[in-house]
Amino acid sequence: MRRSRFLFLAVVILYSFFTPGARLWVELPLPAPTFEGMVLALQHSARLAGVLALVCVLVESYAHEVLVGGMLVCLAPLQKFHVPIERAALRMAIVLQSVSAPQGLPSWRQALSSVHDGSGAPTPVVVHLPPWSGVDVFIVLALIAVAEVLVRVCC
């Protein structure tokens, strides 16, 4: 969460100062946040915190190879539209490797020099792709049905 403080700050500033509504302090001729903007900033900051917490749980619970494999499986339908999902998965593997490194994020020179192992050949990326089972298909269809019901009820 520490690395995302600027993202939270941007959300709060953009929503609180640029949402139309009743200004919090009218007397001062300075730009002022609006009440509606502060409510929206709080809502979106809470959503962002929830997403970041879930990502932290996923990264801590599963191996990087499993996460990249899951991303490949989820993005597989995009191959019909000639979207290079392997490149996206490779980028995700590199990000997961660099973020979880104990020394933190390397400089760009260190990152480029660490791509090769010294032999001239690129380092292979191992991905775990489990096969789909009937339970997986059932869960996906159930989630789609629940999402459809929620969209029809809420909107």
Summary of the structure (lengths in Angstrom):
residues: 155
radius of gyration: 21.6
end to end distance: 32.1
largest distance: 68.5
contacts: 325
relative contact order: 0.07
helix: 67%
strand: 3%
